[in-house]
Each structure stands twice: as structure tokens, then as C-alpha cells.
């Protein structure tokens, strides 16, 4: 009889460890959330670059330079 009590404790501990491991392995939603956050961060950076370039007319001068070089070769 003295052997049954430690076995019950061990069995309960094993079930608890298995349950905790199963809960920890269920992270499918976390990957989706991280993907969404990366997309949001990339969008914010792109908007910042566009706003900066619009304020400095960088895109306009670059585009005009490319068009001049292409049309001067004709």
C-alpha cells in the first residue's frame, strides 16, 4: 500500500506536465499575430518614407532625372 501513494503523485505530475506541454505547443495564433504585426510595421515604415520623400520632392526629381536621361538618348 505504501507504493501506491507515490505512484499516484507521479501519475498526477505526469498528467500535469503533459497538459502544460500541450498548452505551450498550441501557438498557431501567435504566429498569425506576429505576421500581422510585421505587416503593420512594414506599412508604417513605408508610409514614413513616402511622407519624407513627398516633403523633399525626392521622387519627383528622381523621376524627372530618369525621364531626361531616357529621352536624351533618343
C-alpha positions as CSV (number, residue, x, y, z in Angstrom):
1,X,0.0,0.0,0.0
2,X,2.8,2.4,0.6
3,X,3.9,2.1,-3.0
4,X,0.5,3.3,-4.4
5,X,0.6,6.8,-3.0
6,X,3.9,7.8,-4.6
7,X,2.7,6.3,-7.9
8,X,-0.5,8.4,-7.7
9,X,1.6,11.5,-7.2
10,X,3.9,10.6,-10.1
11,X,0.9,9.9,-12.3
12,X,-0.7,13.3,-11.4
13,X,2.6,15.1,-12.0
14,X,3.0,13.4,-15.4
15,X,-0.6,14.4,-16.4
16,X,0.1,18.0,-15.3
17,X,3.4,18.1,-17.3
18,X,1.7,16.7,-20.4
19,X,-1.1,19.2,-20.1
20,X,1.3,22.1,-19.7
21,X,3.3,20.9,-22.7
22,X,0.2,20.6,-24.8
23,X,-0.9,24.2,-23.9
24,X,2.6,25.6,-24.6
25,X,2.7,23.8,-28.1
26,X,-0.5,25.5,-29.2
27,X,0.9,28.7,-30.6
28,X,-0.6,28.8,-34.1
29,X,-2.4,32.0,-33.3
30,X,0.8,33.6,-32.1
31,X,2.4,33.2,-35.5
32,X,-0.5,34.8,-37.2
33,X,-0.4,37.7,-34.8
34,X,3.3,38.2,-35.3
35,X,2.9,38.1,-39.0
36,X,0.2,40.8,-38.8
37,X,2.4,43.0,-36.6
38,X,5.3,42.7,-39.1
39,X,3.0,43.7,-41.9
40,X,1.8,46.7,-39.9
41,X,5.4,47.7,-39.1
42,X,6.4,47.5,-42.7
43,X,3.4,49.6,-43.7
44,X,4.3,52.2,-41.1
45,X,7.9,52.4,-42.3
46,X,6.7,52.7,-46.0
47,X,4.3,55.5,-45.1
48,X,7.1,57.3,-43.3
49,X,9.4,57.0,-46.3
50,X,6.7,58.2,-48.6
51,X,5.9,61.2,-46.4
52,X,9.5,62.1,-46.1
53,X,10.1,61.8,-49.9
54,X,7.0,63.8,-50.6
55,X,8.2,66.6,-48.4
56,X,11.6,66.7,-50.0
57,X,10.4,66.2,-53.6
58,X,12.9,63.3,-53.9
59,X,10.6,61.1,-56.1
60,X,9.8,64.0,-58.4
61,X,13.4,64.9,-59.1
62,X,14.4,61.2,-59.4
63,X,11.6,60.6,-61.9
64,X,12.5,63.7,-63.9
65,X,16.1,62.7,-64.0
66,X,15.3,59.3,-65.3
67,X,12.9,60.6,-67.9
68,X,15.6,63.2,-69.1
69,X,18.2,60.5,-69.5
70,X,15.9,58.2,-71.4
71,X,14.6,60.9,-73.7
72,X,18.1,62.4,-74.3
73,X,19.3,59.1,-75.8
74,X,16.6,59.1,-78.4
